């Protein structure tokens, strides 16, 4: 596993594990708080960012899955915060909604957004798999960011594409089971309508991170 990680790394060993999020807290402020408090603040900010992007939702006729900016939010949070903090931020977002606060897309909330108990047993909700996929995607993109993938446009495209793929790998099969439809129908309902929008999101997020790293590098050399 260590050998594989070393081969995937795109930055020197001394820089691995450092993400954009580590530069979000001003040095003067960061020096006055412990590392745990700093990490906790970033996790909360990450969860709130996903909440904000979830409010950008457009329903699509014929499918229970709306077009949202959530995917963009999850990718940004994962890339900015890294593996642990990114996954924790996405998990915190899910927990906030699960306890009843309407933070999911279209103001949905509650455990029944994932599944409920019916007369025939557990009944899966159509969009629950995508929500679960958010946590996995945030962790994956975060780990790749720690290895330096987000510092170049090709690396960013690859990392964020893999994160998007993970969300669909969790969401589409879940959708198929919840609706009792075939895999082809699930793809038509929960994947195909969003490809163009996701491609645009990928282009934006894949451009933002390398630019942000360039700005950070320029500031460092100007000091």
C-alpha positions as CSV (number, residue, x, y, z in Angstrom):
1,X,0.0,0.0,0.0
2,X,2.9,2.4,0.8
3,X,4.5,1.7,-2.5
4,X,1.2,2.4,-4.4
5,X,0.8,5.6,-2.4
6,X,4.3,6.7,-3.3
7,X,3.7,6.1,-7.0
8,X,0.5,8.1,-6.9
9,X,2.1,11.0,-5.1
10,X,2.7,14.1,-7.3
11,X,4.5,16.3,-4.8
12,X,7.6,15.8,-2.7
13,X,7.3,13.8,0.5
14,X,7.5,16.9,2.7
15,X,4.5,18.4,1.0
16,X,2.2,15.4,1.1
17,X,-0.8,15.8,3.3
18,X,-1.0,19.5,2.8
19,X,-4.1,20.8,1.2
20,X,-5.7,24.2,0.3
21,X,-7.6,24.0,3.5
22,X,-4.4,24.4,5.5
23,X,-4.1,27.9,4.1
24,X,-7.7,29.0,4.8
25,X,-7.1,29.9,8.5
26,X,-4.9,33.0,8.8
27,X,-1.5,32.3,10.4
28,X,-2.2,34.9,13.2
29,X,-5.5,33.2,14.0
30,X,-4.2,29.6,13.6
31,X,-1.3,30.2,16.1
32,X,-3.8,31.1,18.8
33,X,-5.7,27.8,18.6
34,X,-4.9,24.1,18.9
35,X,-4.6,21.9,15.8
36,X,-7.8,20.0,16.8
37,X,-9.8,23.2,17.1
38,X,-8.5,24.4,13.7
39,X,-9.4,21.1,12.1
40,X,-12.9,21.1,13.7
41,X,-13.6,24.6,12.4
42,X,-12.6,23.6,8.9
43,X,-14.8,20.5,9.1
44,X,-17.8,22.6,10.1
45,X,-17.1,25.2,7.4
46,X,-16.9,22.3,4.9
47,X,-20.3,20.9,6.0
48,X,-21.9,24.3,5.8
49,X,-20.5,24.8,2.3
50,X,-22.2,21.6,1.2
51,X,-25.4,22.8,2.8
52,X,-25.2,26.0,0.8
53,X,-24.6,24.1,-2.5
54,X,-27.4,21.7,-1.8
55,X,-29.9,24.7,-1.9
56,X,-29.0,25.1,-5.5
57,X,-31.4,22.5,-6.9
58,X,-33.5,22.1,-10.0
59,X,-36.0,19.3,-10.3
60,X,-36.0,17.3,-13.5
61,X,-39.3,16.0,-14.9
62,X,-39.4,12.2,-14.9
63,X,-36.7,11.5,-12.4
64,X,-36.6,11.8,-8.5
65,X,-33.0,13.0,-8.7
66,X,-32.7,16.8,-9.1
67,X,-29.9,18.7,-10.6
68,X,-27.9,20.2,-7.7
69,X,-24.6,21.9,-6.9
70,X,-24.0,19.3,-4.1
71,X,-21.6,17.3,-6.2
72,X,-19.6,20.5,-6.8
73,X,-19.7,21.2,-3.0
74,X,-18.5,17.7,-2.1
75,X,-15.6,17.8,-4.6
76,X,-14.5,21.2,-3.4
77,X,-14.7,20.2,0.3
78,X,-12.8,17.0,-0.3
79,X,-10.1,18.6,-2.3
80,X,-9.7,21.5,0.1
81,X,-9.7,19.6,3.3
82,X,-8.1,16.3,2.5
83,X,-9.1,12.7,3.4
84,X,-10.1,12.8,7.0
85,X,-11.5,16.3,7.2
86,X,-13.2,16.0,3.9
87,X,-14.9,12.8,4.8
88,X,-15.8,14.2,8.2
89,X,-17.3,17.3,6.7
90,X,-19.5,15.2,4.4
91,X,-20.5,12.9,7.2
92,X,-21.4,15.9,9.4
93,X,-23.6,17.2,6.6
94,X,-25.4,13.9,6.4
95,X,-25.9,13.9,10.2
96,X,-27.3,17.4,10.2
97,X,-29.9,16.3,7.7
98,X,-30.6,13.0,9.3
99,X,-31.6,14.6,12.6
100,X,-34.3,16.6,10.8
101,X,-32.7,19.9,9.6
102,X,-33.8,20.5,6.0
103,X,-30.3,20.7,4.5
104,X,-30.5,18.1,1.8
105,X,-31.5,19.0,-1.8
106,X,-35.0,20.5,-2.1
107,X,-35.0,20.9,1.7
108,X,-35.3,17.2,2.4
109,X,-34.4,15.9,5.8
110,X,-34.6,12.9,8.1
111,X,-33.5,9.3,8.1
112,X,-36.2,8.4,5.6
113,X,-34.2,10.3,3.0
114,X,-32.0,7.2,3.1
115,X,-34.4,4.4,4.0
116,X,-37.6,3.7,5.9
117,X,-39.4,0.7,7.5
118,X,-42.4,-0.4,5.4
119,X,-44.8,-3.3,5.7
120,X,-42.4,-5.4,3.6
121,X,-39.2,-4.4,5.5
122,X,-36.6,-1.8,4.7
123,X,-37.5,0.6,1.9
124,X,-34.7,2.5,0.3
125,X,-35.2,6.1,-0.7
126,X,-34.2,7.0,-4.3
127,X,-31.5,9.6,-3.5
128,X,-30.0,8.0,-0.4
129,X,-27.2,6.3,-2.3
130,X,-25.9,9.6,-3.7
131,X,-25.7,11.0,-0.1
132,X,-23.7,8.0,1.1
133,X,-21.5,8.4,-2.0
134,X,-20.7,11.9,-0.9
135,X,-18.7,10.7,2.1
136,X,-16.7,8.2,0.0
137,X,-16.1,10.7,-2.8
138,X,-15.0,13.5,-0.4
139,X,-12.5,11.1,1.3
140,X,-11.1,9.8,-2.1
141,X,-10.7,13.3,-3.6
142,X,-9.2,14.5,-0.3
143,X,-6.6,11.7,-0.3
144,X,-5.7,12.4,-3.9
145,X,-5.4,16.1,-3.1
146,X,-3.0,15.2,-0.2
147,X,-0.9,13.5,-2.8
148,X,-0.8,16.6,-5.0
149,X,-3.3,15.6,-7.7
150,X,-5.1,19.0,-7.4
151,X,-2.1,21.1,-8.2
152,X,-2.3,20.6,-12.0
153,X,-5.3,20.7,-14.3
154,X,-4.9,17.1,-15.6
155,X,-4.4,15.8,-12.0
156,X,-7.5,17.8,-10.8
157,X,-9.6,16.5,-13.7
158,X,-8.6,12.9,-12.9
159,X,-9.2,13.3,-9.1
160,X,-12.5,15.0,-9.3
161,X,-13.7,12.7,-12.1
162,X,-13.0,9.7,-9.9
163,X,-14.9,11.4,-7.1
164,X,-17.9,12.0,-9.3
165,X,-17.7,8.4,-10.5
166,X,-17.8,7.1,-6.9
167,X,-21.0,9.1,-6.2
168,X,-22.7,7.5,-9.2
169,X,-21.4,4.0,-8.3
170,X,-23.2,4.4,-4.9
171,X,-26.2,6.3,-6.2
172,X,-27.3,4.6,-9.3
173,X,-27.5,1.0,-8.0
174,X,-29.3,2.3,-4.9
175,X,-31.8,4.1,-7.1
176,X,-32.4,1.0,-9.1
177,X,-33.2,-1.0,-6.0
178,X,-35.4,1.7,-4.5
179,X,-37.5,2.1,-7.6
180,X,-37.4,-1.5,-8.6
181,X,-36.1,-0.7,-12.1
182,X,-33.4,-2.3,-14.3
183,X,-29.8,-1.1,-14.3
184,X,-30.4,0.5,-17.7
185,X,-33.4,2.4,-16.5
186,X,-31.5,3.5,-13.4
187,X,-28.8,4.9,-15.6
188,X,-31.3,6.8,-17.7
189,X,-32.9,8.3,-14.6
190,X,-30.0,8.9,-12.3
191,X,-26.9,9.4,-14.5
192,X,-27.6,10.3,-18.1
193,X,-29.5,13.6,-17.4
194,X,-26.6,15.0,-15.3
195,X,-23.5,14.2,-17.5
196,X,-23.4,17.6,-19.2
197,X,-23.8,19.5,-15.9
198,X,-21.2,17.4,-14.1
199,X,-18.8,17.9,-17.0
200,X,-19.1,21.7,-16.5
201,X,-18.7,21.3,-12.7
202,X,-15.5,19.3,-13.3
203,X,-14.1,21.9,-15.6
204,X,-14.7,24.6,-13.0
205,X,-13.4,22.8,-10.0
206,X,-10.4,21.4,-11.9
207,X,-9.4,24.9,-12.9
208,X,-10.0,26.5,-9.5
209,X,-7.6,24.3,-7.5
210,X,-4.4,24.7,-9.7
211,X,-5.1,28.5,-9.8
212,X,-5.4,28.6,-6.0
213,X,-2.1,26.7,-5.6
214,X,-0.5,29.1,-8.1
215,X,-1.6,32.0,-5.9
216,X,-0.3,30.4,-2.8
217,X,3.0,29.7,-4.4
218,X,3.3,33.3,-5.7
219,X,2.6,34.7,-2.3
220,X,5.2,32.4,-0.8
221,X,7.9,33.6,-3.3
222,X,6.9,37.3,-2.8
223,X,7.7,37.2,0.9
